[in-house]
């Protein structure tokens, strides 16, 4: 699993404070921690930064490049700021996160990505917003995103399609659609672009104590449909253990065996079965309840684990 570390994100109060203070040590330590935990690239989400983007993005690049060698992913709508940051890249091939199928962005962002030899994350989102059905997301990729890349000669090997994870809180009926989009997209074009998702989006607006479990269970399901790249938190050891268990097919523990069974069932286009679970084990029971939520079999509620 190729993990793009998500932790340098303006939504974090600590990141906001450190950015305001231009605290280079904070960002360098956070970058090193993520890479040491397994991140193979780092997402830098600083928001639009309309007032100071031309200064902030280059500063951040120089700060982080001083301590790590991995690709940096520019997560912003500020294209001028991104370009200023790209001019300071001296190490690994960077990533622009992201374009969409909205005409203005699809016109401009891929050209910048090509000019600076970056990889490009392209969202299956048009001017009318995020489609919910899997086939609609796939259609945006094959009818708008990929043809634009072909038109400008952008390398398909540098394209990353993100079919957009929606939160289980309020959008749970669409969680299964994302699985099918991830399953379908690799065979929708030859050669196939890479596929990535923002994993933690599935647990947005969920109580903090439940978020890691929801993320891990959805991860097992997504790995079942072939996901091998994601923007996620590399500092979650239990998440990393789920990855290890599924990649190495290690069923030596009951919980590990259950995660592997979930991935295998989804891979076979089957639903996980109650017979796969020891409901006397609280951890397995919690995983099973989360599976039912993510498959839209049981209505999500904040206290669903206690029901």
C-alpha positions in Angstrom: 0.0 0.0 0.0 1.4 3.4 -1.1 0.5 5.8 1.7 0.4 9.6 1.2 0.6 10.9 4.7 -2.3 13.2 5.5 -1.1 14.8 8.8 0.1 18.2 7.5 -3.4 19.5 7.2 -4.7 23.0 8.0 -7.8 21.5 9.7 -5.4 20.7 12.6 -5.1 23.5 15.2 -1.5 22.6 15.8 -0.8 22.9 12.1 -2.6 26.2 12.0 -0.5 27.6 14.9 2.8 26.2 13.5 2.1 27.7 10.1 1.2 31.1 11.6 4.5 31.0 13.6 6.5 29.6 10.6 7.6 26.9 13.0 9.9 24.9 10.7 10.9 22.4 13.4 7.2 21.4 13.9 6.7 20.6 10.3 10.1 18.8 9.9 9.4 16.6 12.9 5.9 15.8 11.6 7.3 15.0 8.2 10.0 12.7 9.6 7.5 10.9 11.8 5.2 10.1 8.9 7.9 8.9 6.7 9.4 6.7 9.5 5.9 5.2 10.0 5.6 4.2 6.4 4.4 7.2 4.4 5.9 7.1 0.9 4.7 10.7 0.1 3.4 13.6 2.1 0.3 15.6 1.4 0.5 19.3 2.2 -2.9 20.7 2.7 -2.6 24.4 3.7 -5.9 25.6 2.3 -6.2 28.2 -0.5 -3.8 30.7 1.2 -5.0 33.5 -1.1 -3.1 36.2 0.9 0.3 34.5 1.3 0.3 31.4 -0.9 3.2 32.6 -3.0 5.4 32.8 0.1 4.0 29.9 2.1 4.2 27.1 -0.4 7.9 27.6 -1.3 8.7 28.0 2.5 6.9 24.7 3.2 8.7 22.9 0.4 12.1 24.0 1.5 11.3 23.2 5.1 10.2 19.7 4.5 12.7 18.8 1.7 15.5 19.6 4.2 14.6 16.5 6.2 12.9 14.0 3.9 13.3 12.8 0.3 9.7 11.6 -0.5 7.3 13.2 -3.0 5.3 16.2 -1.8 1.7 16.4 -2.7 0.3 20.0 -3.0 -3.3 19.9 -1.8 -4.8 23.3 -2.6 -7.0 25.2 -5.0 -4.4 27.9 -5.2 -2.7 27.1 -8.5 -0.4 30.0 -8.4 0.8 29.0 -4.9 1.3 25.4 -6.0 3.3 26.6 -8.9 5.5 28.7 -6.6 6.1 25.6 -4.5 6.8 23.4 -7.5 9.7 25.8 -8.5 11.4 24.8 -5.2 11.2 21.1 -5.7 14.7 19.5 -5.9 14.0 15.9 -4.9 11.3 13.4 -5.8 8.6 13.9 -8.4 5.8 15.9 -6.7 2.0 15.5 -6.9 -0.7 18.1 -7.5 -3.8 17.3 -5.5 -6.0 18.0 -7.4 -7.9 18.7 -10.5 -11.6 17.8 -11.1 -13.7 17.6 -14.3 -14.9 21.2 -13.7 -14.0 22.9 -17.0 -11.8 25.7 -15.6 -9.7 23.4 -13.4 -9.5 20.7 -16.1 -8.3 23.3 -18.5 -5.6 24.8 -16.3 -4.3 22.2 -13.7 -3.2 19.4 -16.0 -1.1 21.9 -18.0 0.7 23.0 -14.9 1.2 19.3 -13.9 2.7 18.6 -17.3 4.9 21.7 -17.3 6.5 20.7 -14.0 6.5 17.0 -14.5 4.3 16.2 -11.6 1.9 13.4 -10.9 -1.7 14.5 -10.9 -4.7 13.4 -8.7 -7.9 13.9 -10.7 -11.3 13.8 -8.8 -14.4 12.3 -10.3 -16.3 15.4 -9.7 -17.9 17.7 -12.3 -19.5 21.1 -12.2 -22.6 19.7 -10.6 -20.7 18.2 -7.7 -19.8 14.7 -6.6 -21.8 11.9 -8.3 -22.9 9.1 -6.0 -23.3 6.1 -8.3 -20.2 4.1 -9.2 -20.9 4.2 -12.9 -21.3 8.0 -12.9 -17.9 8.3 -11.2 -16.3 6.0 -13.7 -17.9 7.9 -16.6 -16.4 11.1 -15.5 -13.0 9.5 -15.5 -13.3 7.9 -19.0 -15.3 10.7 -20.6 -13.7 13.8 -19.2 -10.5 13.3 -17.1 -8.6 10.8 -19.1 -9.4 12.3 -22.5 -8.1 15.6 -21.3 -4.8 14.0 -20.3 -4.6 12.3 -23.7 -5.3 15.6 -25.4 -2.4 17.3 -23.8 0.0 14.3 -23.9 0.0 13.9 -20.1 1.6 10.5 -19.2 -1.0 8.0 -18.0 1.6 6.6 -15.6 1.5 10.0 -13.8 -2.3 10.2 -13.5 -4.1 9.2 -10.3 -7.9 8.9 -10.2 -9.6 9.6 -7.0 -13.3 8.5 -7.1 -14.0 10.3 -3.8 -14.9 8.7 -0.5 -18.1 10.1 1.1 -18.7 10.1 4.8 -20.7 7.3 6.5 -22.4 10.0 8.5 -25.1 11.2 6.2 -23.9 9.5 3.0 -23.7 5.8 4.1 -25.8 4.6 1.2 -23.0 5.6 -1.1 -20.2 3.8 0.6 -20.7 0.6 -1.4 -20.7 2.7 -4.6 -17.1 3.8 -3.9 -16.0 0.1 -3.6 -17.4 -0.6 -7.1 -15.9 2.5 -8.6 -12.4 1.4 -7.3 -13.0 -2.1 -8.6 -14.0 -0.8 -12.1 -11.7 2.1 -12.8 -8.5 0.0 -13.4 -10.1 -1.8 -16.3 -11.8 1.3 -17.7 -8.7 2.4 -19.7 -5.6 0.8 -21.1 -3.0 1.6 -19.7 -4.8 2.0 -16.4 -4.2 5.1 -14.3 -3.4 4.6 -10.6 -6.4 4.8 -8.2 -6.2 6.5 -4.8 -8.7 7.7 -2.1 -8.8 9.9 0.9 -9.5 7.1 3.4 -10.4 9.2 6.5 -13.1 11.0 4.6 -15.3 8.0 5.3 -15.4 8.9 9.0 -15.7 12.6 8.8 -18.3 14.0 11.2 -18.1 10.8 13.3 -17.2 10.8 17.0 -13.4 10.6 17.3 -13.5 7.4 19.3 -15.1 5.6 16.3 -13.2 7.0 13.5 -10.1 4.7 13.4 -12.3 1.6 13.4 -14.5 2.8 10.5 -11.3 3.7 8.6 -9.8 0.3 9.2 -12.8 -1.7 8.2 -13.4 0.4 5.0 -9.7 0.0 4.2 -10.0 -3.8 4.4 -13.0 -3.6 2.0 -11.1 -1.3 -0.4 -8.1 -3.5 -0.4 -10.5 -6.3 -1.4 -11.4 -4.4 -4.6 -7.7 -3.7 -5.4 -6.9 -0.4 -3.8 -3.1 0.1 -3.4 -2.7 3.8 -2.9 -4.4 6.2 -0.4 -4.1 9.5 1.5 -4.2 8.4 5.1 -2.7 8.6 8.6 0.5 6.6 8.6 0.7 7.1 12.4 -2.1 4.7 13.1 -0.4 1.4 13.9 -3.7 -0.6 13.9 -4.4 0.6 10.4 -0.9 -0.4 9.3 -1.5 -3.8 10.9 -4.6 -4.3 8.7 -2.5 -3.5 5.7 0.2 -6.0 6.7 -2.3 -8.7 7.5 -4.0 -8.4 4.1 -0.9 -8.0 2.0 0.9 -10.9 3.7 -2.3 -13.0 4.1 -1.5 -13.5 7.8 -4.6 -15.1 9.5 -2.7 -16.1 12.6 -4.9 -14.0 14.9 -8.7 -14.0 15.1 -9.0 -10.3 14.3 -6.4 -10.5 11.5 -8.2 -13.4 10.1 -11.5 -11.5 10.1 -10.0 -8.5 8.3 -8.5 -10.9 5.7 -11.9 -12.6 5.3 -13.6 -9.3 4.8 -11.1 -8.4 2.0 -11.5 -11.8 0.4 -15.3 -11.7 0.4 -15.4 -8.2 -1.1 -12.8 -9.3 -3.7 -15.1 -12.2 -4.7 -18.0 -9.8 -5.0 -19.6 -11.4 -1.9 -20.9 -9.8 1.3 -19.1 -10.8 4.5 -21.0 -13.4 6.5 -21.9 -13.6 10.1 -20.4 -17.1 10.2 -17.0 -15.4 9.6 -17.3 -13.6 13.0 -17.0 -14.7 16.6 -19.6 -12.4 18.1 -18.4 -13.3 21.6 -15.2 -11.4 20.9 -16.0 -7.7 21.4 -13.4 -6.6 18.9 -14.8 -8.8 16.2 -18.3 -7.8 17.0 -17.4 -4.2 16.6 -15.8 -4.9 13.2 -19.0 -6.8 12.1 -21.2 -3.9 13.1 -19.0 -1.5 11.2 -19.2 -3.7 8.1 -23.0 -3.6 8.2 -22.9 0.2 8.4 -20.5 0.5 5.5 -22.6 -1.9 3.4 -25.7 0.2 4.2 -27.4 -2.8 5.9 -27.9 -1.0 9.2 -28.6 2.8 9.6 -25.6 4.6 11.0 -26.0 6.2 14.4 -23.3 7.7 16.6 -23.8 5.0 19.2 -24.1 2.1 16.8 -21.4 0.0 18.5 -23.4 -0.1 21.7 -26.7 -1.1 20.0 
